[in-house]
Amino acid sequence: MELIEDRHGKTSLIITSQLPVSKWFEVIGEKTIADAILDRILHDAHRIELKGDSMRKKRSVESDVSYQ
């Protein structure tokens, strides 16, 4: 919370997560803190949600084929 509060409205913040935003409340635990964090993060956010297969999986399959 302190990190978010220090940067809110002053500078950019990039957050990456494999966890959907809907699950953040569970992970953060404290509902009031979660509300405060998500309010500050999501209010002016530009969200990019990637879909599709993992690039690690794809590269792993490609490298397995190239070794044969």
PyMOL Python script that loads the backbone (N, CA, C, O; Angstrom):
from pymol import cmd

cmd.read_pdbstr("""\
ATOM      1  N   MET A   1       0.834  -1.198   0.000  1.00  0.00           N
ATOM      2  CA  MET A   1       0.000   0.000   0.000  1.00  0.00           C
ATOM      3  C   MET A   1       0.874   1.255   0.000  1.00  0.00           C
ATOM      4  O   MET A   1       0.549   2.237  -0.668  1.00  0.00           O
ATOM      5  N   GLU A   2       1.974   1.227   0.740  1.00  0.00           N
ATOM      6  CA  GLU A   2       2.845   2.406   0.812  1.00  0.00           C
ATOM      7  C   GLU A   2       3.441   2.735  -0.556  1.00  0.00           C
ATOM      8  O   GLU A   2       3.528   3.904  -0.931  1.00  0.00           O
ATOM      9  N   LEU A   3       3.840   1.737  -1.281  1.00  0.00           N
ATOM     10  CA  LEU A   3       4.398   1.944  -2.622  1.00  0.00           C
ATOM     11  C   LEU A   3       3.360   2.576  -3.546  1.00  0.00           C
ATOM     12  O   LEU A   3       3.659   3.533  -4.261  1.00  0.00           O
ATOM     13  N   ILE A   4       2.166   2.050  -3.528  1.00  0.00           N
ATOM     14  CA  ILE A   4       1.085   2.586  -4.370  1.00  0.00           C
ATOM     15  C   ILE A   4       0.789   4.032  -3.960  1.00  0.00           C
ATOM     16  O   ILE A   4       0.652   4.904  -4.819  1.00  0.00           O
ATOM     17  N   GLU A   5       0.691   4.283  -2.680  1.00  0.00           N
ATOM     18  CA  GLU A   5       0.397   5.634  -2.179  1.00  0.00           C
ATOM     19  C   GLU A   5       1.495   6.624  -2.563  1.00  0.00           C
ATOM     20  O   GLU A   5       1.200   7.757  -2.943  1.00  0.00           O
ATOM     21  N   ASP A   6       2.754   6.206  -2.466  1.00  0.00           N
ATOM     22  CA  ASP A   6       3.872   7.094  -2.805  1.00  0.00           C
ATOM     23  C   ASP A   6       3.861   7.488  -4.274  1.00  0.00           C
ATOM     24  O   ASP A   6       4.208   8.620  -4.611  1.00  0.00           O
ATOM     25  N   ARG A   7       3.473   6.582  -5.142  1.00  0.00           N
ATOM     26  CA  ARG A   7       3.554   6.834  -6.585  1.00  0.00           C
ATOM     27  C   ARG A   7       2.259   7.380  -7.177  1.00  0.00           C
ATOM     28  O   ARG A   7       2.275   7.958  -8.264  1.00  0.00           O
ATOM     29  N   HIS A   8       1.146   7.207  -6.483  1.00  0.00           N
ATOM     30  CA  HIS A   8      -0.173   7.581  -7.021  1.00  0.00           C
ATOM     31  C   HIS A   8      -0.235   9.062  -7.400  1.00  0.00           C
ATOM     32  O   HIS A   8      -0.011   9.943  -6.570  1.00  0.00           O
ATOM     33  N   GLY A   9      -0.543   9.310  -8.664  1.00  0.00           N
ATOM     34  CA  GLY A   9      -0.697  10.666  -9.155  1.00  0.00           C
ATOM     35  C   GLY A   9       0.605  11.410  -9.401  1.00  0.00           C
ATOM     36  O   GLY A   9       0.578  12.571  -9.810  1.00  0.00           O
ATOM     37  N   LYS A  10       1.748  10.769  -9.159  1.00  0.00           N
ATOM     38  CA  LYS A  10       3.033  11.441  -9.306  1.00  0.00           C
ATOM     39  C   LYS A  10       3.868  10.886 -10.447  1.00  0.00           C
ATOM     40  O   LYS A  10       4.555  11.635 -11.141  1.00  0.00           O
ATOM     41  N   THR A  11       3.811   9.602 -10.640  1.00  0.00           N
ATOM     42  CA  THR A  11       4.672   8.960 -11.620  1.00  0.00           C
ATOM     43  C   THR A  11       4.019   7.678 -12.135  1.00  0.00           C
ATOM     44  O   THR A  11       3.008   7.222 -11.600  1.00  0.00           O
ATOM     45  N   SER A  12       4.598   7.124 -13.150  1.00  0.00           N
ATOM     46  CA  SER A  12       4.053   5.899 -13.738  1.00  0.00           C
ATOM     47  C   SER A  12       4.377   4.688 -12.881  1.00  0.00           C
ATOM     48  O   SER A  12       5.348   4.669 -12.125  1.00  0.00           O
ATOM     49  N   LEU A  13       3.539   3.691 -13.026  1.00  0.00           N
ATOM     50  CA  LEU A  13       3.738   2.436 -12.324  1.00  0.00           C
ATOM     51  C   LEU A  13       3.293   1.317 -13.255  1.00  0.00           C
ATOM     52  O   LEU A  13       2.164   1.322 -13.746  1.00  0.00           O
ATOM     53  N   ILE A  14       4.171   0.373 -13.493  1.00  0.00           N
ATOM     54  CA  ILE A  14       3.829  -0.778 -14.323  1.00  0.00           C
ATOM     55  C   ILE A  14       3.709  -1.993 -13.421  1.00  0.00           C
ATOM     56  O   ILE A  14       4.620  -2.319 -12.660  1.00  0.00           O
ATOM     57  N   ILE A  15       2.568  -2.652 -13.522  1.00  0.00           N
ATOM     58  CA  ILE A  15       2.326  -3.854 -12.731  1.00  0.00           C
ATOM     59  C   ILE A  15       1.988  -4.977 -13.707  1.00  0.00           C
ATOM     60  O   ILE A  15       1.129  -4.820 -14.575  1.00  0.00           O
ATOM     61  N   THR A  16       2.666  -6.098 -13.558  1.00  0.00           N
ATOM     62  CA  THR A  16       2.337  -7.272 -14.363  1.00  0.00           C
ATOM     63  C   THR A  16       1.916  -8.391 -13.423  1.00  0.00           C
ATOM     64  O   THR A  16       2.450  -8.534 -12.323  1.00  0.00           O
ATOM     65  N   SER A  17       0.957  -9.175 -13.873  1.00  0.00           N
ATOM     66  CA  SER A  17       0.463 -10.254 -13.030  1.00  0.00           C
ATOM     67  C   SER A  17      -0.181 -11.325 -13.886  1.00  0.00           C
ATOM     68  O   SER A  17      -0.810 -11.028 -14.901  1.00  0.00           O
ATOM     69  N   GLN A  18      -0.024 -12.551 -13.478  1.00  0.00           N
ATOM     70  CA  GLN A  18      -0.753 -13.640 -14.117  1.00  0.00           C
ATOM     71  C   GLN A  18      -2.078 -13.879 -13.399  1.00  0.00           C
ATOM     72  O   GLN A  18      -2.885 -14.706 -13.823  1.00  0.00           O
ATOM     73  N   LEU A  19      -2.286 -13.164 -12.333  1.00  0.00           N
ATOM     74  CA  LEU A  19      -3.492 -13.297 -11.536  1.00  0.00           C
ATOM     75  C   LEU A  19      -4.532 -12.281 -11.993  1.00  0.00           C
ATOM     76  O   LEU A  19      -4.238 -11.086 -12.032  1.00  0.00           O
ATOM     77  N   PRO A  20      -5.740 -12.723 -12.340  1.00  0.00           N
ATOM     78  CA  PRO A  20      -6.777 -11.764 -12.755  1.00  0.00           C
ATOM     79  C   PRO A  20      -7.106 -10.785 -11.623  1.00  0.00           C
ATOM     80  O   PRO A  20      -7.033 -11.140 -10.447  1.00  0.00           O
ATOM     81  N   VAL A  21      -7.462  -9.572 -11.983  1.00  0.00           N
ATOM     82  CA  VAL A  21      -7.788  -8.532 -10.989  1.00  0.00           C
ATOM     83  C   VAL A  21      -8.885  -9.018 -10.051  1.00  0.00           C
ATOM     84  O   VAL A  21      -8.881  -8.670  -8.871  1.00  0.00           O
ATOM     85  N   SER A  22      -9.818  -9.810 -10.551  1.00  0.00           N
ATOM     86  CA  SER A  22     -10.916 -10.314  -9.712  1.00  0.00           C
ATOM     87  C   SER A  22     -10.423 -11.169  -8.555  1.00  0.00           C
ATOM     88  O   SER A  22     -11.147 -11.339  -7.574  1.00  0.00           O
ATOM     89  N   LYS A  23      -9.229 -11.705  -8.640  1.00  0.00           N
ATOM     90  CA  LYS A  23      -8.658 -12.554  -7.578  1.00  0.00           C
ATOM     91  C   LYS A  23      -7.778 -11.768  -6.603  1.00  0.00           C
ATOM     92  O   LYS A  23      -7.348 -12.318  -5.589  1.00  0.00           O
ATOM     93  N   TRP A  24      -7.507 -10.506  -6.888  1.00  0.00           N
ATOM     94  CA  TRP A  24      -6.606  -9.718  -6.050  1.00  0.00           C
ATOM     95  C   TRP A  24      -7.131  -9.557  -4.625  1.00  0.00           C
ATOM     96  O   TRP A  24      -6.344  -9.534  -3.679  1.00  0.00           O
ATOM     97  N   PHE A  25      -8.445  -9.444  -4.461  1.00  0.00           N
ATOM     98  CA  PHE A  25      -9.011  -9.288  -3.117  1.00  0.00           C
ATOM     99  C   PHE A  25      -8.639 -10.477  -2.247  1.00  0.00           C
ATOM    100  O   PHE A  25      -8.274 -10.309  -1.083  1.00  0.00           O
ATOM    101  N   GLU A  26      -8.733 -11.688  -2.811  1.00  0.00           N
ATOM    102  CA  GLU A  26      -8.382 -12.894  -2.057  1.00  0.00           C
ATOM    103  C   GLU A  26      -6.915 -12.870  -1.639  1.00  0.00           C
ATOM    104  O   GLU A  26      -6.581 -13.195  -0.500  1.00  0.00           O
ATOM    105  N   VAL A  27      -6.053 -12.487  -2.558  1.00  0.00           N
ATOM    106  CA  VAL A  27      -4.615 -12.513  -2.306  1.00  0.00           C
ATOM    107  C   VAL A  27      -4.213 -11.430  -1.304  1.00  0.00           C
ATOM    108  O   VAL A  27      -3.423 -11.685  -0.395  1.00  0.00           O
ATOM    109  N   ILE A  28      -4.754 -10.228  -1.469  1.00  0.00           N
ATOM    110  CA  ILE A  28      -4.414  -9.127  -0.561  1.00  0.00           C
ATOM    111  C   ILE A  28      -4.962  -9.415   0.837  1.00  0.00           C
ATOM    112  O   ILE A  28      -4.314  -9.119   1.841  1.00  0.00           O
ATOM    113  N   GLY A  29      -6.148  -9.990   0.889  1.00  0.00           N
ATOM    114  CA  GLY A  29      -6.703 -10.417   2.178  1.00  0.00           C
ATOM    115  C   GLY A  29      -7.559  -9.389   2.881  1.00  0.00           C
ATOM    116  O   GLY A  29      -8.741  -9.640   3.113  1.00  0.00           O
ATOM    117  N   GLU A  30      -7.012  -8.256   3.225  1.00  0.00           N
ATOM    118  CA  GLU A  30      -7.727  -7.205   3.946  1.00  0.00           C
ATOM    119  C   GLU A  30      -8.570  -6.395   2.953  1.00  0.00           C
ATOM    120  O   GLU A  30      -8.024  -5.718   2.082  1.00  0.00           O
ATOM    121  N   LYS A  31      -9.902  -6.466   3.086  1.00  0.00           N
ATOM    122  CA  LYS A  31     -10.804  -5.848   2.113  1.00  0.00           C
ATOM    123  C   LYS A  31     -10.591  -4.339   1.975  1.00  0.00           C
ATOM    124  O   LYS A  31     -10.599  -3.819   0.859  1.00  0.00           O
ATOM    125  N   THR A  32     -10.404  -3.640   3.070  1.00  0.00           N
ATOM    126  CA  THR A  32     -10.233  -2.183   3.032  1.00  0.00           C
ATOM    127  C   THR A  32      -8.947  -1.810   2.300  1.00  0.00           C
ATOM    128  O   THR A  32      -8.939  -0.882   1.490  1.00  0.00           O
ATOM    129  N   ILE A  33      -7.875  -2.522   2.580  1.00  0.00           N
ATOM    130  CA  ILE A  33      -6.591  -2.269   1.913  1.00  0.00           C
ATOM    131  C   ILE A  33      -6.711  -2.611   0.432  1.00  0.00           C
ATOM    132  O   ILE A  33      -6.231  -1.865  -0.421  1.00  0.00           O
ATOM    133  N   ALA A  34      -7.349  -3.734   0.129  1.00  0.00           N
ATOM    134  CA  ALA A  34      -7.534  -4.140  -1.267  1.00  0.00           C
ATOM    135  C   ALA A  34      -8.332  -3.088  -2.035  1.00  0.00           C
ATOM    136  O   ALA A  34      -7.979  -2.750  -3.165  1.00  0.00           O
ATOM    137  N   ASP A  35      -9.391  -2.576  -1.440  1.00  0.00           N
ATOM    138  CA  ASP A  35     -10.187  -1.515  -2.073  1.00  0.00           C
ATOM    139  C   ASP A  35      -9.334  -0.286  -2.362  1.00  0.00           C
ATOM    140  O   ASP A  35      -9.409   0.284  -3.450  1.00  0.00           O
ATOM    141  N   ALA A  36      -8.531   0.119  -1.399  1.00  0.00           N
ATOM    142  CA  ALA A  36      -7.692   1.313  -1.556  1.00  0.00           C
ATOM    143  C   ALA A  36      -6.654   1.105  -2.656  1.00  0.00           C
ATOM    144  O   ALA A  36      -6.450   1.986  -3.492  1.00  0.00           O
ATOM    145  N   ILE A  37      -6.006  -0.045  -2.658  1.00  0.00           N
ATOM    146  CA  ILE A  37      -4.987  -0.332  -3.670  1.00  0.00           C
ATOM    147  C   ILE A  37      -5.610  -0.388  -5.054  1.00  0.00           C
ATOM    148  O   ILE A  37      -5.126   0.259  -5.983  1.00  0.00           O
ATOM    149  N   LEU A  38      -6.676  -1.153  -5.195  1.00  0.00           N
ATOM    150  CA  LEU A  38      -7.297  -1.309  -6.514  1.00  0.00           C
ATOM    151  C   LEU A  38      -7.898  -0.004  -7.021  1.00  0.00           C
ATOM    152  O   LEU A  38      -7.864   0.271  -8.221  1.00  0.00           O
ATOM    153  N   ASP A  39      -8.442   0.794  -6.123  1.00  0.00           N
ATOM    154  CA  ASP A  39      -8.984   2.094  -6.524  1.00  0.00           C
ATOM    155  C   ASP A  39      -7.889   2.963  -7.147  1.00  0.00           C
ATOM    156  O   ASP A  39      -8.101   3.576  -8.193  1.00  0.00           O
ATOM    157  N   ARG A  40      -6.743   3.014  -6.517  1.00  0.00           N
ATOM    158  CA  ARG A  40      -5.640   3.842  -7.016  1.00  0.00           C
ATOM    159  C   ARG A  40      -5.036   3.271  -8.299  1.00  0.00           C
ATOM    160  O   ARG A  40      -4.687   4.020  -9.212  1.00  0.00           O
ATOM    161  N   ILE A  41      -4.914   1.948  -8.364  1.00  0.00           N
ATOM    162  CA  ILE A  41      -4.296   1.331  -9.535  1.00  0.00           C
ATOM    163  C   ILE A  41      -5.212   1.379 -10.755  1.00  0.00           C
ATOM    164  O   ILE A  41      -4.774   1.736 -11.848  1.00  0.00           O
ATOM    165  N   LEU A  42      -6.454   1.029 -10.574  1.00  0.00           N
ATOM    166  CA  LEU A  42      -7.351   0.840 -11.721  1.00  0.00           C
ATOM    167  C   LEU A  42      -8.024   2.119 -12.212  1.00  0.00           C
ATOM    168  O   LEU A  42      -8.536   2.149 -13.331  1.00  0.00           O
ATOM    169  N   HIS A  43      -8.033   3.169 -11.404  1.00  0.00           N
ATOM    170  CA  HIS A  43      -8.740   4.397 -11.772  1.00  0.00           C
ATOM    171  C   HIS A  43      -8.256   4.973 -13.109  1.00  0.00           C
ATOM    172  O   HIS A  43      -9.078   5.251 -13.982  1.00  0.00           O
ATOM    173  N   ASP A  44      -6.987   5.151 -13.282  1.00  0.00           N
ATOM    174  CA  ASP A  44      -6.435   5.716 -14.517  1.00  0.00           C
ATOM    175  C   ASP A  44      -5.609   4.696 -15.307  1.00  0.00           C
ATOM    176  O   ASP A  44      -4.749   5.069 -16.106  1.00  0.00           O
ATOM    177  N   ALA A  45      -5.874   3.429 -15.081  1.00  0.00           N
ATOM    178  CA  ALA A  45      -5.036   2.369 -15.667  1.00  0.00           C
ATOM    179  C   ALA A  45      -5.315   2.149 -17.153  1.00  0.00           C
ATOM    180  O   ALA A  45      -6.421   2.364 -17.649  1.00  0.00           O
ATOM    181  N   HIS A  46      -4.284   1.722 -17.817  1.00  0.00           N
ATOM    182  CA  HIS A  46      -4.385   1.192 -19.172  1.00  0.00           C
ATOM    183  C   HIS A  46      -4.120  -0.296 -19.033  1.00  0.00           C
ATOM    184  O   HIS A  46      -2.982  -0.710 -18.813  1.00  0.00           O
ATOM    185  N   ARG A  47      -5.159  -1.093 -19.158  1.00  0.00           N
ATOM    186  CA  ARG A  47      -5.009  -2.530 -18.957  1.00  0.00           C
ATOM    187  C   ARG A  47      -4.829  -3.240 -20.284  1.00  0.00           C
ATOM    188  O   ARG A  47      -5.528  -2.960 -21.257  1.00  0.00           O
ATOM    189  N   ILE A  48      -3.892  -4.151 -20.307  1.00  0.00           N
ATOM    190  CA  ILE A  48      -3.659  -4.992 -21.479  1.00  0.00           C
ATOM    191  C   ILE A  48      -3.767  -6.431 -21.000  1.00  0.00           C
ATOM    192  O   ILE A  48      -2.949  -6.898 -20.207  1.00  0.00           O
ATOM    193  N   GLU A  49      -4.777  -7.120 -21.485  1.00  0.00           N
ATOM    194  CA  GLU A  49      -4.958  -8.514 -21.104  1.00  0.00           C
ATOM    195  C   GLU A  49      -4.583  -9.380 -22.297  1.00  0.00           C
ATOM    196  O   GLU A  49      -5.177  -9.283 -23.371  1.00  0.00           O
ATOM    197  N   LEU A  50      -3.593 -10.222 -22.085  1.00  0.00           N
ATOM    198  CA  LEU A  50      -3.123 -11.106 -23.140  1.00  0.00           C
ATOM    199  C   LEU A  50      -3.869 -12.426 -23.055  1.00  0.00           C
ATOM    200  O   LEU A  50      -4.137 -12.947 -21.972  1.00  0.00           O
ATOM    201  N   LYS A  51      -4.194 -12.947 -24.217  1.00  0.00           N
ATOM    202  CA  LYS A  51      -4.883 -14.226 -24.278  1.00  0.00           C
ATOM    203  C   LYS A  51      -4.104 -15.150 -25.206  1.00  0.00           C
ATOM    204  O   LYS A  51      -3.340 -14.691 -26.055  1.00  0.00           O
ATOM    205  N   GLY A  52      -4.296 -16.408 -25.042  1.00  0.00           N
ATOM    206  CA  GLY A  52      -3.635 -17.357 -25.921  1.00  0.00           C
ATOM    207  C   GLY A  52      -2.716 -18.280 -25.153  1.00  0.00           C
ATOM    208  O   GLY A  52      -2.609 -18.214 -23.928  1.00  0.00           O
ATOM    209  N   ASP A  53      -2.065 -19.131 -25.898  1.00  0.00           N
ATOM    210  CA  ASP A  53      -1.168 -20.107 -25.292  1.00  0.00           C
ATOM    211  C   ASP A  53       0.101 -19.441 -24.783  1.00  0.00           C
ATOM    212  O   ASP A  53       0.513 -18.384 -25.262  1.00  0.00           O
ATOM    213  N   SER A  54       0.692 -20.076 -23.822  1.00  0.00           N
ATOM    214  CA  SER A  54       1.947 -19.619 -23.259  1.00  0.00           C
ATOM    215  C   SER A  54       3.049 -19.685 -24.318  1.00  0.00           C
ATOM    216  O   SER A  54       3.166 -20.685 -25.026  1.00  0.00           O
ATOM    217  N   MET A  55       3.844 -18.642 -24.427  1.00  0.00           N
ATOM    218  CA  MET A  55       4.967 -18.650 -25.371  1.00  0.00           C
ATOM    219  C   MET A  55       6.012 -19.675 -24.931  1.00  0.00           C
ATOM    220  O   MET A  55       6.717 -20.225 -25.776  1.00  0.00           O
ATOM    221  N   ARG A  56       6.126 -19.940 -23.649  1.00  0.00           N
ATOM    222  CA  ARG A  56       7.057 -20.971 -23.178  1.00  0.00           C
ATOM    223  C   ARG A  56       6.658 -22.331 -23.718  1.00  0.00           C
ATOM    224  O   ARG A  56       7.504 -23.103 -24.170  1.00  0.00           O
ATOM    225  N   LYS A  57       5.352 -22.625 -23.669  1.00  0.00           N
ATOM    226  CA  LYS A  57       4.876 -23.902 -24.200  1.00  0.00           C
ATOM    227  C   LYS A  57       5.169 -23.999 -25.690  1.00  0.00           C
ATOM    228  O   LYS A  57       5.663 -25.015 -26.179  1.00  0.00           O
ATOM    229  N   LYS A  58       4.856 -22.929 -26.397  1.00  0.00           N
ATOM    230  CA  LYS A  58       5.050 -22.917 -27.842  1.00  0.00           C
ATOM    231  C   LYS A  58       6.529 -23.110 -28.190  1.00  0.00           C
ATOM    232  O   LYS A  58       6.860 -23.907 -29.068  1.00  0.00           O
ATOM    233  N   ARG A  59       7.405 -22.393 -27.515  1.00  0.00           N
ATOM    234  CA  ARG A  59       8.842 -22.517 -27.792  1.00  0.00           C
ATOM    235  C   ARG A  59       9.363 -23.896 -27.414  1.00  0.00           C
ATOM    236  O   ARG A  59      10.240 -24.435 -28.090  1.00  0.00           O
ATOM    237  N   SER A  60       8.833 -24.467 -26.347  1.00  0.00           N
ATOM    238  CA  SER A  60       9.244 -25.798 -25.914  1.00  0.00           C
ATOM    239  C   SER A  60       8.893 -26.841 -26.978  1.00  0.00           C
ATOM    240  O   SER A  60       9.703 -27.714 -27.289  1.00  0.00           O
ATOM    241  N   VAL A  61       7.703 -26.748 -27.525  1.00  0.00           N
ATOM    242  CA  VAL A  61       7.272 -27.676 -28.581  1.00  0.00           C
ATOM    243  C   VAL A  61       8.131 -27.466 -29.825  1.00  0.00           C
ATOM    244  O   VAL A  61       8.556 -28.436 -30.453  1.00  0.00           O
ATOM    245  N   GLU A  62       8.388 -26.218 -30.184  1.00  0.00           N
ATOM    246  CA  GLU A  62       9.205 -25.939 -31.360  1.00  0.00           C
ATOM    247  C   GLU A  62      10.622 -26.478 -31.182  1.00  0.00           C
ATOM    248  O   GLU A  62      11.194 -27.021 -32.127  1.00  0.00           O
ATOM    249  N   SER A  63      11.192 -26.340 -29.997  1.00  0.00           N
ATOM    250  CA  SER A  63      12.559 -26.820 -29.798  1.00  0.00           C
ATOM    251  C   SER A  63      12.602 -28.336 -29.768  1.00  0.00           C
ATOM    252  O   SER A  63      13.591 -28.925 -30.203  1.00  0.00           O
ATOM    253  N   ASP A  64      11.550 -28.993 -29.263  1.00  0.00           N
ATOM    254  CA  ASP A  64      11.487 -30.448 -29.281  1.00  0.00           C
ATOM    255  C   ASP A  64      11.454 -30.966 -30.715  1.00  0.00           C
ATOM    256  O   ASP A  64      12.085 -31.975 -31.031  1.00  0.00           O
ATOM    257  N   VAL A  65      10.721 -30.278 -31.576  1.00  0.00           N
ATOM    258  CA  VAL A  65      10.613 -30.694 -32.982  1.00  0.00           C
ATOM    259  C   VAL A  65      11.946 -30.482 -33.696  1.00  0.00           C
ATOM    260  O   VAL A  65      12.331 -31.306 -34.527  1.00  0.00           O
ATOM    261  N   SER A  66      12.655 -29.400 -33.392  1.00  0.00           N
ATOM    262  CA  SER A  66      13.905 -29.109 -34.078  1.00  0.00           C
ATOM    263  C   SER A  66      15.018 -30.085 -33.694  1.00  0.00           C
ATOM    264  O   SER A  66      15.975 -30.254 -34.450  1.00  0.00           O
ATOM    265  N   TYR A  67      14.905 -30.731 -32.525  1.00  0.00           N
ATOM    266  CA  TYR A  67      15.918 -31.693 -32.094  1.00  0.00           C
ATOM    267  C   TYR A  67      15.724 -33.079 -32.713  1.00  0.00           C
ATOM    268  O   TYR A  67      16.607 -33.931 -32.611  1.00  0.00           O
ATOM    269  N   GLN A  68      14.600 -33.304 -33.340  1.00  0.00           N
ATOM    270  CA  GLN A  68      14.308 -34.636 -33.889  1.00  0.00           C
ATOM    271  C   GLN A  68      14.923 -34.836 -35.255  1.00  0.00           C
ATOM    272  O   GLN A  68      14.770 -35.901 -35.851  1.00  0.00           O
TER     273      GLN A  68
END
""", "prot")
cmd.dss("prot")
cmd.show_as("cartoon", "prot")
cmd.util.cbc("prot")
cmd.orient("prot")
